[in-house]
Amino acid sequence: MKTTRYRFVIGGLLLCLNFAVGMNFFAVSPLLPLIVEEYGVSRGMASLLIGLVPLAQAALSIPGGLLAAKIRLKPLVAVCWFASAGLILTPLAGDFGALMALRLGFGIGIAVLMPVSGMLLMQWFPRRELPLVNGMMMVGGTLGVTLALFTEAALAKAVGWQGALMLPGAVMLAGAVLWVALGQTSEVTRQPARRAVPVRQMLTTLRSRVTLLIALGNAAPAALIVGQMSWLPTYFHETLGMSLSRGGFLTGLMPFSGMFWMFLGGLLPLFFARRRPFLLASGVTIVFTGFSTFLAGDTLFLYPALIALSFSVNFFLPTLATLPMELPDATPDRVVMMLAGSMTVGGFFAFVSPLTVGLLADATGSYAPGFALWAVGGLGLLVAALLLPETGRTRDAPGSGAKAVGPTPGV
């Protein structure tokens, strides 16, 4: 596909999408104590406000990927983008069930948007730019998470927690309007061959060994970081006696530093041939850093602990997101199904992890058992890093018959 400068417009729109998704995903985290008090629900129930989002992704990412392979992308993206802006209606949510419904609408929308955005990036950007572009998309999402964690508690003091939750919804709504005005799909999406991809072939892609390993590599750190970022502000407040604002600020250090780690993780592959070392760097450190955040206490060690965990769960992400795009048989439809499969598994575990932390805290009076459980679960990333294929540039070994991975056809 011939590249054009318009790819930067598409990249900018998808960057806005990732920023808004980040803001909306963890916007309720610093406000959970206020919501628990407002509605009189348990910690386990309150965790559903975060957990419902990845649960919707787990249930709908694969159907969304199949849908994206069959219909026009621009209207599909527009409908899902508008559906994701439900938090702007938070003041109208008169009870906990209504607030859960708004969060569910957000989860349904991004269940389709996230894998489809990977398809759009692959269509518009050349193969060599994909690691850096994926890194920039993740930086945008992390910037949104950081802003939400830094500001939501303080904003709630000024306008109430319902008013504070309107801001992420408004940002998402503005992005949807921009997509309607400026969004386009590449010529690849209008080729008849694209519509002829059989469902059986796409389901075979979902069951492939590489897809399952990518899903494992995504799910293990996702469960760890979602569980911790959901409850660390409350843990800091209830266990260490911090204010909600300071707890949110400290938790926000992870996505804030994560922007640097993801940018670095997207930039370095441009200069190194291999991909697996970037996965291994995170995989060998994730368990230790997962424990450090809640064992450091309110000491100076807490700051490097939070930044270290941020490295473990962010540095590898651009490489993992790019890997399916670099496979020898990669096509946009296969990529979107791999991403959908990864989101399905990751979404399920990201739903279970905050729920588990909340339920164990209700049962034991401590957040440590839940945090520890998912820190050990982070070993799944190391397993995936050891077993995934090397998709970077390789040299032919004498007599081996091995071939270098070339550019993806049609990209």
QUIGI-V635864 format. One record per pair of residues at least 4 apart in sequence whose ideal C-beta (glycine too) atoms are under 7 Angstrom apart, sorted by the first residue. I is the first residue (numbers start at 0). J is the second residue. Records with the same first field share a line. If there is no record, write none. Layout:
I = J  J
This chain:
0 = 122  185  187  409  410
2 = 6  125
5 = 9  183
6 = 10  123  124
7 = 11
8 = 12  181
9 = 13  119  123  183
10 = 14  132
11 = 15
12 = 16  177  178  181  182
13 = 17  116  119  120  136
14 = 18  135  136  139
15 = 19  174  177
16 = 20  80  112  116  174
17 = 21  136  139  140
18 = 22  139  140  142  143
19 = 23  143  167  170  171  174
20 = 24  109  140  143
21 = 140  141  142  143  144
22 = 26  143  146  147  167  170
23 = 86  105  167  168  171
24 = 52  144
25 = 144  147  148  228
26 = 86  147  151  164  167
27 = 31  34  48  49  164
28 = 49  148  228  229  232
29 = 148  151  152  232  243  247
30 = 34  151  152  155  160  163
31 = 35  45  233
32 = 36  233  236  243
33 = 37  155  160
34 = 38  45  48  160
35 = 40  42  45
38 = 94  95
40 = 44  45  95
41 = 45  361
42 = 46  357  360  361
43 = 354  357  358  361
45 = 357
46 = 50  229  353  354  357
47 = 51  99  354
48 = 98  99  102
49 = 225  229  353
50 = 54  350  353  354
51 = 55  99  102  103  106
52 = 56  102  105  106
53 = 57  225  346  349  350
54 = 58  106  346  350
55 = 59  103  106  107  110
56 = 60  106  109  110  342  346
57 = 343  346  347  350
59 = 63  107  110  111
60 = 64  110  114  339  342  343  346
61 = 65  205  339  340  343
62 = 66
63 = 67  110  111  114  339
64 = 68  114  335  336  339
65 = 69  198  201
66 = 70  75  111
67 = 72  75  111  114  115  118  335
68 = 196  201  332  335
69 = 194
70 = 75
71 = 75
72 = 76  115  119  184  188
73 = 77  182  183  184
74 = 78
75 = 79  111  115
76 = 80  112  115  178  182
77 = 81  175  178  179
78 = 82
79 = 83  108  111  112
80 = 108  112  174  175  178
81 = 175
82 = 104  107  108
83 = 105  108  109  112  171
84 = 168  171  172  175
85 = 101  104  105  168
86 = 101  105  164  165  167  168
87 = 165  168  169  172
88 = 92  101
89 = 98  101  161  164  165  168
90 = 161  162  165
92 = 97  98  101
93 = 97
95 = 99
96 = 100
97 = 101
98 = 102
99 = 103
100 = 104
101 = 105
102 = 106
103 = 107
104 = 108
105 = 109
106 = 110
108 = 112
109 = 113
111 = 115
112 = 116
113 = 342
114 = 118  335  338  339  342
115 = 119  335
116 = 120
117 = 121  334  335  338
118 = 122  331  334  335
119 = 123  184
120 = 124  129  132
121 = 324  331  334  410
122 = 185  187  188  331
123 = 185
124 = 128  129  132
125 = 410
126 = 325  406  407  410
128 = 132
129 = 133  321  324
130 = 134  265  268  269  317  318  321
131 = 135  265  266  269
132 = 136
133 = 137  265  317  320  321
134 = 138  261  262  264  265  266  317
135 = 139  265
136 = 140
137 = 141  261  316  317
138 = 142  258  261  262
139 = 143
140 = 144
141 = 145  254  257  258  261
142 = 146  258
143 = 147
144 = 148  254
145 = 149  251  254  255
146 = 150
147 = 151  167
148 = 247  250  251  254
149 = 247  248  251
150 = 154
151 = 155  163  247
152 = 243  244  247
153 = 244
154 = 158  163  166
155 = 159  160  163
158 = 162  163
159 = 163
160 = 164
164 = 168
165 = 169
166 = 170
167 = 171
168 = 172
169 = 173
170 = 174
171 = 175
172 = 176
173 = 177
174 = 178
175 = 179
176 = 180
177 = 181
178 = 182
184 = 188
187 = 193  331  409
188 = 193
191 = 195
193 = 332
196 = 200  201  332
198 = 202
199 = 203
200 = 204
201 = 205  332  336
202 = 206
203 = 207
204 = 210  333  336  337
205 = 210  336  340
208 = 212
209 = 213  326  387  388
210 = 214  337  340
211 = 215
212 = 216  383  386  387
213 = 217  319  322  323  337  341
214 = 218  340  341  344  345
215 = 219  379  382  383
216 = 278  319  380  383  384  387
217 = 221  319  341  345
218 = 222  344  345  348  379
219 = 223  376  377  378  379  380
220 = 224  285  311  312  377  380
221 = 225  345  348  349
222 = 226  348  349  351  352  373  376
223 = 227  285  289  312  373  374  376  377
224 = 228  312
225 = 229  349  352  353
226 = 230  352  353  355  356  369  370  373
227 = 231  292  370
228 = 250  253
229 = 353  356
230 = 234  353  356  357  366
231 = 235  246  250  292
232 = 236  243  246  247  250
233 = 237
234 = 238  293  366
235 = 239  241  246  249
236 = 241  242  243  246
238 = 366
239 = 296  297
241 = 245  246
242 = 246
243 = 247
244 = 248
245 = 249
246 = 250
247 = 251
249 = 301  305
251 = 255
252 = 256  302  305  306
253 = 257  305  308  309
256 = 260  306  309
257 = 261  309  313
258 = 262
259 = 263
260 = 264  309  310  313  314
261 = 265  313  316  317
262 = 266
263 = 267  314
264 = 277  313  314  315  316  317  318
265 = 317
267 = 271
268 = 274  277  318
272 = 391  392
273 = 389  391
274 = 318  322  389  390  391
275 = 279  384  387  389
276 = 280
277 = 314  315  318
278 = 282  315  318  319  383  384  387
279 = 283  384
280 = 314  315
281 = 285  311  314  315  380
282 = 380  381  384
283 = 381
284 = 288  310  311
285 = 289  311  312  377  380
286 = 290  374  375  377  378
287 = 291
288 = 304  307  308  311
289 = 308  373  374  377
290 = 294  371  374
291 = 295  304  307  308
292 = 304  305  308
293 = 366  367  370
295 = 300  301  304
296 = 301
297 = 301
300 = 304
301 = 305
302 = 306
303 = 307
304 = 308
305 = 309
306 = 310
307 = 311
308 = 312
309 = 313
310 = 314
315 = 319
316 = 320
317 = 321
318 = 322
321 = 325
322 = 387  390
323 = 329  334  337  338
324 = 329  334  407
325 = 329  390  404  407
326 = 390
327 = 404
328 = 333
329 = 333  334  407
330 = 334  409
331 = 335
332 = 336
333 = 337
334 = 338
335 = 339
336 = 340
337 = 341
338 = 342
339 = 343
340 = 344
341 = 345
342 = 346
343 = 347
344 = 348
345 = 349
346 = 350
347 = 351
348 = 352
350 = 354
351 = 355
352 = 356  373
353 = 357
354 = 358
355 = 359  369  372
356 = 360  366  369  370
357 = 361
358 = 362
359 = 363  368  369
360 = 364  365  366  369
363 = 368
366 = 370
367 = 371
368 = 372
369 = 373
370 = 374
371 = 375
372 = 376
373 = 377
378 = 382
379 = 383
380 = 384
381 = 385
382 = 386
383 = 387
389 = 393
390 = 404
392 = 403  404
393 = 401  403  404
395 = 399  401  402
396 = 401
406 = 410
